[in-house]
Amino acid sequence: MSPAELKRVQKTLGTTTFAFDFWLDSSQRLRKMTFGFALHNAQPGPNSNGGEGSQKAPVAITQTLNVSNYGVPVDVTAPPPSEVTPEGTCSSNSSGVSCEQSGSSQAP
């Protein structure tokens, strides 16, 4: 991500602070990670009255990832192309969220 793209993301999210916590086991392998941030520029939801003077709502997002079963073999089958969302860029505005595909390359 370029510095200009990072600045655009920070402006869109309304924050430059992202909190991370990591838990490692005795072999220094990641076992748990929690990360989060607050969106201070979040717009009122579609069910709000949306009238003049509507307040922007702060939204807190927190995600926790638990990691286990290191070294256990897995058998993974790729989904059919009809179930794959192409790589792209999503943006939001007063009309909602829209996503545009960014390139025509496909995974083998």
LUMNU-36211 format. One line per 4 residues: their letters; for each residue x, y, z of N, C-alpha, C, O, CB. Coordinates in nm, 2 decimals, decimal comma. Glycine has a CB too. Layout:
<lumfis>
a = X Y Z X Y Z X Y Z X Y Z X Y Z; ...
</lumfis>
This chain:
<lumfis>
mspa = 0,09 -0,12 0,00 0,00 0,00 0,00 0,09 0,12 0,00 0,18 0,14 0,08 -0,10 0,00 0,12; 0,06 0,21 -0,09 0,14 0,33 -0,10 0,11 0,43 0,01 0,00 0,42 0,07 0,12 0,40 -0,24; 0,19 0,53 0,04 0,16 0,63 0,14 0,03 0,70 0,11 -0,04 0,74 0,20 0,28 0,73 0,16; 0,01 0,73 -0,01 -0,11 0,80 -0,05 -0,24 0,72 -0,02 -0,34 0,77 0,02 -0,11 0,85 -0,20
elkr = -0,23 0,59 -0,06 -0,34 0,50 -0,03 -0,37 0,48 0,12 -0,48 0,48 0,17 -0,31 0,36 -0,09; -0,26 0,47 0,20 -0,27 0,47 0,34 -0,34 0,59 0,40 -0,43 0,58 0,48 -0,13 0,45 0,41; -0,30 0,71 0,35 -0,36 0,83 0,40 -0,51 0,83 0,36 -0,59 0,88 0,44 -0,29 0,95 0,33; -0,55 0,79 0,24 -0,69 0,78 0,20 -0,77 0,69 0,29 -0,88 0,72 0,33 -0,70 0,74 0,06
vqkt = -0,71 0,57 0,33 -0,78 0,48 0,42 -0,79 0,54 0,55 -0,90 0,53 0,61 -0,70 0,35 0,43; -0,69 0,61 0,61 -0,70 0,67 0,74 -0,81 0,78 0,74 -0,88 0,79 0,83 -0,56 0,73 0,78; -0,82 0,86 0,63 -0,92 0,96 0,62 -1,06 0,90 0,61 -1,15 0,95 0,68 -0,89 1,05 0,50; -1,07 0,79 0,53 -1,20 0,73 0,52 -1,25 0,67 0,65 -1,36 0,68 0,69 -1,19 0,62 0,41
lgtt = -1,16 0,60 0,72 -1,19 0,54 0,85 -1,20 0,64 0,96 -1,27 0,61 1,06 -1,09 0,43 0,89; -1,14 0,75 0,95 -1,14 0,85 1,06 -1,05 0,82 1,17 -1,07 0,87 1,28 -1,28 0,87 1,10; -0,95 0,73 1,15 -0,86 0,69 1,26 -0,73 0,65 1,20 -0,72 0,61 1,09 -0,92 0,57 1,34; -0,63 0,67 1,29 -0,49 0,62 1,25 -0,45 0,52 1,36 -0,33 0,48 1,36 -0,39 0,74 1,24
tfaf = -0,54 0,48 1,45 -0,50 0,39 1,56 -0,57 0,25 1,54 -0,69 0,24 1,53 -0,54 0,45 1,69; -0,48 0,15 1,54 -0,53 0,01 1,53 -0,46 -0,07 1,64 -0,34 -0,07 1,64 -0,50 -0,05 1,38; -0,54 -0,12 1,73 -0,49 -0,20 1,84 -0,47 -0,35 1,81 -0,56 -0,41 1,75 -0,58 -0,18 1,97; -0,36 -0,40 1,85 -0,33 -0,55 1,83 -0,28 -0,61 1,96 -0,20 -0,55 2,03 -0,23 -0,57 1,71
dfwl = -0,33 -0,73 1,99 -0,28 -0,81 2,10 -0,25 -0,94 2,04 -0,33 -1,00 1,97 -0,38 -0,82 2,22; -0,13 -1,00 2,08 -0,09 -1,13 2,03 -0,06 -1,22 2,15 0,00 -1,17 2,25 0,04 -1,12 1,94; -0,10 -1,35 2,14 -0,06 -1,45 2,24 0,02 -1,55 2,17 -0,02 -1,61 2,07 -0,19 -1,51 2,31; 0,14 -1,58 2,22 0,23 -1,68 2,17 0,24 -1,80 2,26 0,23 -1,78 2,39 0,37 -1,63 2,14
dssq = 0,26 -1,92 2,21 0,28 -2,04 2,30 0,43 -2,05 2,33 0,51 -1,96 2,29 0,23 -2,17 2,23; 0,47 -2,15 2,40 0,61 -2,17 2,45 0,71 -2,19 2,33 0,83 -2,17 2,35 0,62 -2,28 2,54; 0,66 -2,22 2,21 0,74 -2,24 2,09 0,73 -2,11 2,00 0,78 -2,12 1,89 0,69 -2,36 2,01; 0,68 -2,00 2,06 0,67 -1,88 1,99 0,58 -1,88 1,87 0,60 -1,81 1,77 0,81 -1,83 1,95
rlrk = 0,48 -1,97 1,87 0,38 -1,98 1,76 0,26 -1,89 1,80 0,22 -1,90 1,92 0,34 -2,12 1,73; 0,20 -1,83 1,71 0,08 -1,75 1,73 -0,03 -1,84 1,77 -0,06 -1,94 1,70 0,05 -1,66 1,61; -0,10 -1,81 1,88 -0,21 -1,89 1,93 -0,34 -1,80 1,93 -0,45 -1,86 1,91 -0,19 -1,94 2,07; -0,33 -1,67 1,95 -0,45 -1,59 1,95 -0,40 -1,45 1,91 -0,30 -1,40 1,96 -0,52 -1,59 2,09
mtfg = -0,49 -1,38 1,83 -0,46 -1,24 1,80 -0,59 -1,17 1,80 -0,69 -1,22 1,75 -0,39 -1,23 1,66; -0,60 -1,05 1,87 -0,71 -0,97 1,87 -0,67 -0,83 1,82 -0,57 -0,78 1,86 -0,77 -0,96 2,02; -0,75 -0,78 1,73 -0,72 -0,65 1,67 -0,85 -0,57 1,66 -0,96 -0,63 1,64 -0,65 -0,66 1,54; -0,84 -0,44 1,66 -0,96 -0,36 1,65 -0,93 -0,21 1,63 -0,82 -0,17 1,64 -1,05 -0,38 1,77
falh = -1,04 -0,14 1,59 -1,03 0,00 1,57 -1,17 0,06 1,57 -1,27 -0,02 1,57 -0,96 0,03 1,43; -1,18 0,19 1,59 -1,31 0,26 1,59 -1,32 0,34 1,46 -1,23 0,41 1,42 -1,32 0,34 1,72; -1,44 0,34 1,40 -1,47 0,42 1,29 -1,55 0,54 1,34 -1,67 0,53 1,37 -1,55 0,34 1,18; -1,48 0,65 1,34 -1,55 0,77 1,39 -1,63 0,85 1,28 -1,71 0,93 1,31 -1,45 0,87 1,44
naqp = -1,61 0,81 1,15 -1,68 0,87 1,04 -1,80 0,79 0,99 -1,85 0,82 0,88 -1,58 0,90 0,93; -1,84 0,69 1,06 -1,95 0,60 1,02 -2,08 0,68 1,00 -2,11 0,76 1,08 -1,97 0,48 1,11; -2,14 0,65 0,89 -2,27 0,72 0,86 -2,39 0,65 0,93 -2,38 0,53 0,96 -2,29 0,73 0,71; -2,50 0,72 0,96 -2,61 0,66 1,01 -2,66 0,55 0,93 -2,65 0,55 0,80 -2,73 0,76 1,03
gpns = -2,71 0,44 0,99 -2,76 0,32 0,91 -2,88 0,35 0,83 -2,94 0,46 0,84 -2,79 0,21 1,01; -2,92 0,26 0,74 -3,03 0,28 0,65 -3,17 0,29 0,72 -3,26 0,35 0,66 -3,04 0,17 0,55; -3,18 0,24 0,84 -3,30 0,25 0,91 -3,31 0,38 1,00 -3,42 0,40 1,07 -3,32 0,13 1,00; -3,21 0,46 1,00 -3,22 0,59 1,08 -3,30 0,69 1,00 -3,33 0,67 0,88 -3,08 0,65 1,11
ngge = -3,35 0,79 1,07 -3,44 0,89 1,00 -3,36 0,97 0,89 -3,42 1,02 0,80 -3,50 0,99 1,10; -3,23 0,98 0,90 -3,15 1,03 0,80 -3,17 1,18 0,77 -3,12 1,23 0,67 -3,16 0,96 0,67; -3,25 1,25 0,85 -3,28 1,39 0,83 -3,16 1,48 0,85 -3,06 1,44 0,89 -3,40 1,43 0,91; -3,19 1,61 0,83 -3,09 1,71 0,86 -3,04 1,70 1,00 -3,12 1,68 1,09 -3,14 1,85 0,83
gsqk = -2,91 1,71 1,02 -2,86 1,71 1,16 -2,84 1,57 1,21 -2,80 1,55 1,33 -2,95 1,78 1,25; -2,86 1,46 1,13 -2,83 1,33 1,17 -2,68 1,32 1,21 -2,60 1,37 1,14 -2,87 1,22 1,06; -2,66 1,25 1,32 -2,52 1,24 1,37 -2,45 1,13 1,31 -2,51 1,02 1,28 -2,52 1,23 1,52; -2,32 1,14 1,28 -2,24 1,03 1,24 -2,22 0,94 1,37 -2,20 0,99 1,48 -2,10 1,08 1,18
apva = -2,22 0,81 1,35 -2,21 0,72 1,46 -2,08 0,66 1,47 -2,02 0,61 1,37 -2,32 0,61 1,45; -2,01 0,66 1,59 -1,89 0,58 1,60 -1,92 0,43 1,61 -2,02 0,39 1,67 -1,81 0,63 1,73; -1,84 0,36 1,54 -1,86 0,21 1,53 -1,72 0,15 1,57 -1,62 0,18 1,52 -1,90 0,17 1,39; -1,73 0,06 1,67 -1,61 -0,02 1,71 -1,61 -0,15 1,65 -1,71 -0,22 1,65 -1,60 -0,03 1,87
itqt = -1,49 -0,19 1,59 -1,48 -0,32 1,53 -1,37 -0,39 1,60 -1,25 -0,34 1,61 -1,45 -0,31 1,37; -1,39 -0,51 1,64 -1,29 -0,60 1,71 -1,30 -0,74 1,65 -1,41 -0,79 1,64 -1,31 -0,60 1,87; -1,19 -0,80 1,62 -1,18 -0,93 1,56 -1,08 -1,01 1,64 -0,98 -0,96 1,68 -1,15 -0,93 1,41; -1,12 -1,14 1,67 -1,03 -1,23 1,74 -1,00 -1,35 1,66 -1,10 -1,41 1,61 -1,08 -1,27 1,88
lnvs = -0,88 -1,39 1,64 -0,84 -1,51 1,56 -0,77 -1,61 1,66 -0,67 -1,57 1,73 -0,74 -1,47 1,45; -0,83 -1,73 1,67 -0,77 -1,83 1,75 -0,70 -1,93 1,65 -0,76 -1,97 1,55 -0,87 -1,91 1,84; -0,57 -1,97 1,68 -0,50 -2,05 1,59 -0,46 -2,18 1,67 -0,41 -2,17 1,79 -0,37 -1,98 1,54; -0,48 -2,30 1,61 -0,45 -2,42 1,67 -0,42 -2,53 1,57 -0,42 -2,50 1,45 -0,57 -2,47 1,76
nygv = -0,38 -2,65 1,61 -0,36 -2,76 1,53 -0,24 -2,74 1,43 -0,25 -2,78 1,31 -0,48 -2,80 1,45; -0,13 -2,68 1,48 -0,01 -2,67 1,40 0,04 -2,80 1,36 0,04 -2,90 1,44 0,10 -2,59 1,48; 0,08 -2,82 1,23 0,14 -2,94 1,18 0,03 -3,05 1,14 0,07 -3,16 1,10 0,22 -3,00 1,29; -0,09 -3,02 1,16 -0,20 -3,12 1,12 -0,22 -3,10 0,97 -0,26 -2,99 0,93 -0,33 -3,10 1,20
pvdv = -0,21 -3,21 0,89 -0,24 -3,20 0,75 -0,38 -3,16 0,72 -0,48 -3,20 0,79 -0,20 -3,33 0,68; -0,40 -3,08 0,61 -0,54 -3,05 0,57 -0,56 -3,08 0,42 -0,46 -3,09 0,35 -0,56 -2,89 0,60; -0,68 -3,10 0,39 -0,72 -3,12 0,25 -0,82 -3,02 0,21 -0,93 -3,02 0,25 -0,77 -3,27 0,23; -0,77 -2,92 0,12 -0,86 -2,81 0,08 -0,88 -2,82 -0,06 -0,79 -2,84 -0,14 -0,79 -2,68 0,12
tapp = -1,01 -2,80 -0,10 -1,05 -2,79 -0,24 -1,10 -2,65 -0,27 -1,18 -2,59 -0,20 -1,16 -2,89 -0,28; -1,04 -2,59 -0,38 -1,08 -2,45 -0,42 -1,23 -2,45 -0,46 -1,28 -2,55 -0,52 -0,99 -2,40 -0,53; -1,30 -2,35 -0,42 -1,44 -2,34 -0,46 -1,46 -2,31 -0,61 -1,36 -2,27 -0,67 -1,52 -2,23 -0,38; -1,57 -2,35 -0,67 -1,59 -2,32 -0,81 -1,59 -2,17 -0,84 -1,62 -2,09 -0,75 -1,72 -2,38 -0,86
psev = -1,55 -2,13 -0,96 -1,54 -1,98 -0,99 -1,67 -1,91 -0,96 -1,66 -1,79 -0,92 -1,50 -1,97 -1,13; -1,78 -1,97 -0,97 -1,91 -1,90 -0,95 -1,93 -1,86 -0,80 -2,01 -1,78 -0,77 -2,03 -1,99 -0,99; -1,85 -1,92 -0,71 -1,86 -1,89 -0,57 -1,74 -1,80 -0,52 -1,73 -1,78 -0,40 -1,86 -2,02 -0,49; -1,66 -1,75 -0,61 -1,55 -1,67 -0,58 -1,57 -1,52 -0,61 -1,62 -1,49 -0,72 -1,42 -1,72 -0,65
tpeg = -1,54 -1,43 -0,52 -1,56 -1,29 -0,55 -1,42 -1,24 -0,60 -1,32 -1,26 -0,54 -1,60 -1,21 -0,42; -1,42 -1,18 -0,72 -1,30 -1,13 -0,77 -1,23 -1,02 -0,69 -1,30 -0,95 -0,62 -1,32 -1,08 -0,92; -1,10 -1,02 -0,70 -1,03 -0,91 -0,63 -1,08 -0,78 -0,68 -1,10 -0,76 -0,80 -0,87 -0,92 -0,65; -1,10 -0,68 -0,59 -1,15 -0,55 -0,63 -1,14 -0,45 -0,52 -1,07 -0,47 -0,42 -1,29 -0,56 -0,67
tcss = -1,20 -0,34 -0,54 -1,20 -0,23 -0,45 -1,34 -0,20 -0,41 -1,43 -0,18 -0,50 -1,12 -0,11 -0,50; -1,37 -0,19 -0,29 -1,51 -0,15 -0,24 -1,50 -0,01 -0,18 -1,41 0,03 -0,11 -1,56 -0,26 -0,14; -1,61 0,06 -0,20 -1,62 0,19 -0,14 -1,76 0,21 -0,09 -1,86 0,15 -0,14 -1,58 0,31 -0,23; -1,78 0,31 0,00 -1,92 0,33 0,05 -1,95 0,48 0,03 -1,86 0,57 0,04 -1,94 0,29 0,19
nssg = -2,08 0,51 0,01 -2,12 0,65 0,01 -2,27 0,65 0,06 -2,31 0,55 0,11 -2,11 0,71 -0,13; -2,34 0,76 0,04 -2,48 0,76 0,09 -2,57 0,67 0,02 -2,68 0,64 0,08 -2,53 0,91 0,07; -2,53 0,61 -0,09 -2,61 0,51 -0,16 -2,59 0,37 -0,12 -2,66 0,28 -0,15 -2,59 0,52 -0,31; -2,48 0,35 -0,04 -2,45 0,21 0,01 -2,31 0,18 -0,03 -2,22 0,27 -0,04 -2,54 0,11 -0,05
vsce = -2,28 0,05 -0,05 -2,15 0,00 -0,08 -2,14 -0,05 -0,22 -2,24 -0,12 -0,27 -2,11 -0,12 0,02; -2,04 -0,02 -0,29 -2,02 -0,07 -0,43 -1,88 -0,12 -0,44 -1,79 -0,07 -0,38 -2,05 0,04 -0,54; -1,87 -0,23 -0,52 -1,73 -0,29 -0,54 -1,71 -0,30 -0,69 -1,79 -0,33 -0,77 -1,73 -0,43 -0,47; -1,58 -0,27 -0,72 -1,54 -0,28 -0,86 -1,42 -0,38 -0,87 -1,33 -0,38 -0,79 -1,50 -0,14 -0,91
qsgs = -1,42 -0,46 -0,97 -1,32 -0,56 -0,99 -1,19 -0,48 -1,04 -1,20 -0,39 -1,13 -1,36 -0,67 -1,10; -1,08 -0,52 -0,99 -0,95 -0,45 -1,02 -0,86 -0,54 -1,10 -0,76 -0,58 -1,04 -0,89 -0,39 -0,90; -0,89 -0,57 -1,22 -0,80 -0,66 -1,30 -0,87 -0,78 -1,34 -0,98 -0,81 -1,29 -0,67 -0,70 -1,22; -0,81 -0,85 -1,44 -0,88 -0,96 -1,49 -0,81 -1,09 -1,47 -0,84 -1,20 -1,53 -0,90 -0,95 -1,64
sqap = -0,70 -1,09 -1,38 -0,63 -1,21 -1,36 -0,71 -1,30 -1,27 -0,79 -1,26 -1,18 -0,49 -1,18 -1,29; -0,70 -1,43 -1,29 -0,77 -1,53 -1,21 -0,67 -1,63 -1,16 -0,57 -1,66 -1,23 -0,88 -1,60 -1,30; -0,70 -1,69 -1,05 -0,61 -1,79 -0,99 -0,62 -1,92 -1,07 -0,73 -1,95 -1,12 -0,64 -1,81 -0,84; -0,51 -1,99 -1,08 -0,52 -2,12 -1,16 -0,61 -2,22 -1,09 -0,62 -2,33 -1,14 -0,38 -2,18 -1,18
</lumfis>
